[in-house]
Amino acid sequence: MNILITGGAGYIGSHTAKALLQEKNHHITIVDNLSTGFLKTIETLQAISHFEFVKLDLSDWQSVASFFVTHSFDAVIHFSASLIVPESLTKPLDYYLNNTANTTNLLKECVKHNINKFIFSSTAVVYQELSIDQVQNGLSEDFPLMPINPYGHSKLFSEQIIQDTAKAYPDFKYAILRYFNVAGADKEGLIGQSTANATHLIKVAAQTALGKRDKMFIFGDDYATQDGTCIRDYIDIDDLALAHIQALAYLENGKSDIFNCGYGKGFSVKEVLETMKRVSGVDFKVEMAPRREGDPAVLIANSEKIKKEMGWEPRYNDLSLMCQKALEWEKKICV
Ligand SMILES: NC(=O)c1ccc[n+]([C@@H]2O[C@H](COP(=O)([O-])OP(=O)(O)OC[C@H]3O[C@@H](n4cnc5c(N)ncnc54)[C@H](O)[C@@H]3O)[C@@H](O)[C@H]2O)c1
């Protein structure tokens, strides 16, 4: 397949691109405006196998239209987005424009050019907040949806638009992947998460362990969880990249659906920090801070559907390994 990857200079897009390049079954093209992605990442990937990179901003709809006239694709994997939850509360319109409006325009181009396979990066924050007792077996894809921040809404609106597109154009097939908390770095150490000012817990903990930050914060210890801190389901980046490859095969079978991507096991913020301290051997400084607006208490996936429907078999379901990989990558980008 000829595959367009949007946002391929970023964290998840680059790991998926690497997995696709190593599979060698597909031709990829990456577009990215490099707002939070990195040219260096693209160059590292191009050393694995050549592909075209186009610096393109998906908000420039005229240039996007011209790009689709000169390129031909069988599938689109759409990663590009803005994704900082607290920022989405102060800049909601930027989030709706970049995430929802630009996705709509991209879909319009897909329909216009008969590109009938679409994989979309969604998120666990589309789900309604439920208590830990209500999600004993994790959040299934059919659980109630009610985001509590503009980022989640921007993704949920996009999900709806994708499903409406598929209803109107029956040849158009989609896989909406709802990622839980993505962590770690490429198993071969070539790429990782380089995001500036990242808010992702495992990355921030790795930076603090290495002294890149003098301390870090736990935002709220009064949640209705065992130790009072938020619980999340952390998924290794290499397992998530694999899910995209399997989603392509799923779409080739002419099906569409929504899938959770997580392991079905939650760890509290305190448990993650203890793990990072153990793995790094550094007792770094952690301070308590008030809750952040927009943070649900518990997000744990029920991932039975992706295993059953796509045959996804995670290989790196190990919090210590995710912390180790994040730490190794962070050491690498120190120098
Ligand atoms: N990281 C997570 O834990 C997580 C969890 C759930 C969902 N997601 C989703 O996964 C996707 C990828 O996230 P990530 O962690 O790799 O983020 P990232 O910031 O590393 O990657 C996003 C990429 O998109 C590019 N981009 C942004 N706006 C663009 C535009 N208008 N035109 C062209 N390129 C643009 C950025 O430059 C960047 O390279 C996002 O859609 C995000 O919402 C991420």
PDBQT file of the ligand as one rigid body, heavy atoms in Angstrom, charges set to zero:
ROOT
HETATM    1  N1  LIG A 401       1.048  10.534  23.457  1.00  0.00    +0.000 N 
HETATM    2  C1  LIG A 401      -0.039   9.983  24.020  1.00  0.00    +0.000 C 
HETATM    3  O1  LIG A 401       0.024   9.445  25.147  1.00  0.00    +0.000 OA
HETATM    4  C2  LIG A 401      -1.357   9.975  23.273  1.00  0.00    +0.000 A 
HETATM    5  C3  LIG A 401      -2.479   9.424  23.915  1.00  0.00    +0.000 A 
HETATM    6  C4  LIG A 401      -3.690   9.404  23.237  1.00  0.00    +0.000 A 
HETATM    7  C5  LIG A 401      -3.775   9.886  21.936  1.00  0.00    +0.000 A 
HETATM    8  N2  LIG A 401      -2.684  10.449  21.345  1.00  0.00    +0.000 N 
HETATM    9  C6  LIG A 401      -2.831  10.951  19.968  1.00  0.00    +0.000 C 
HETATM   10  O2  LIG A 401      -1.786  10.415  19.181  1.00  0.00    +0.000 OA
HETATM   11  C7  LIG A 401      -1.422  11.324  18.130  1.00  0.00    +0.000 C 
HETATM   12  C8  LIG A 401       0.075  11.503  18.113  1.00  0.00    +0.000 C 
HETATM   13  O3  LIG A 401       0.505  12.001  19.375  1.00  0.00    +0.000 OA
HETATM   14  P1  LIG A 401       2.054  12.142  19.746  1.00  0.00    +0.000 P 
HETATM   15  O4  LIG A 401       2.193  11.818  21.186  1.00  0.00    +0.000 OA
HETATM   16  O5  LIG A 401       2.890  11.436  18.757  1.00  0.00    +0.000 OA
HETATM   17  O6  LIG A 401       2.249  13.720  19.604  1.00  0.00    +0.000 OA
HETATM   18  P2  LIG A 401       3.410  14.566  18.896  1.00  0.00    +0.000 P 
HETATM   19  O7  LIG A 401       3.173  15.992  19.277  1.00  0.00    +0.000 OA
HETATM   20  O8  LIG A 401       4.734  13.978  19.187  1.00  0.00    +0.000 OA
HETATM   21  O9  LIG A 401       3.080  14.342  17.359  1.00  0.00    +0.000 OA
HETATM   22  C9  LIG A 401       2.140  15.091  16.659  1.00  0.00    +0.000 C 
HETATM   23  C10 LIG A 401       2.768  15.472  15.322  1.00  0.00    +0.000 C 
HETATM   24  O10 LIG A 401       1.812  16.189  14.541  1.00  0.00    +0.000 OA
HETATM   25  C11 LIG A 401       2.446  17.332  13.961  1.00  0.00    +0.000 C 
HETATM   26  N3  LIG A 401       1.386  18.318  13.712  1.00  0.00    +0.000 N 
HETATM   27  C12 LIG A 401       0.596  18.931  14.634  1.00  0.00    +0.000 A 
HETATM   28  N4  LIG A 401      -0.247  19.775  14.026  1.00  0.00    +0.000 NA
HETATM   29  C13 LIG A 401      -0.011  19.677  12.681  1.00  0.00    +0.000 A 
HETATM   30  C14 LIG A 401      -0.546  20.304  11.530  1.00  0.00    +0.000 A 
HETATM   31  N5  LIG A 401      -1.519  21.236  11.623  1.00  0.00    +0.000 N 
HETATM   32  N6  LIG A 401      -0.066  19.970  10.318  1.00  0.00    +0.000 NA
HETATM   33  C15 LIG A 401       0.929  19.037  10.206  1.00  0.00    +0.000 A 
HETATM   34  N7  LIG A 401       1.494  18.425  11.255  1.00  0.00    +0.000 NA
HETATM   35  C16 LIG A 401       1.036  18.749  12.487  1.00  0.00    +0.000 A 
HETATM   36  C17 LIG A 401       3.496  17.755  14.974  1.00  0.00    +0.000 C 
HETATM   37  O11 LIG A 401       4.535  18.533  14.436  1.00  0.00    +0.000 OA
HETATM   38  C18 LIG A 401       3.989  16.397  15.496  1.00  0.00    +0.000 C 
HETATM   39  O12 LIG A 401       5.059  15.902  14.723  1.00  0.00    +0.000 OA
HETATM   40  C19 LIG A 401      -2.232  12.593  18.406  1.00  0.00    +0.000 C 
HETATM   41  O13 LIG A 401      -3.331  12.620  17.538  1.00  0.00    +0.000 OA
HETATM   42  C20 LIG A 401      -2.687  12.447  19.840  1.00  0.00    +0.000 C 
HETATM   43  O14 LIG A 401      -3.896  13.115  20.086  1.00  0.00    +0.000 OA
HETATM   44  C21 LIG A 401      -1.486  10.498  21.988  1.00  0.00    +0.000 A 
ENDROOT
TORSDOF 0
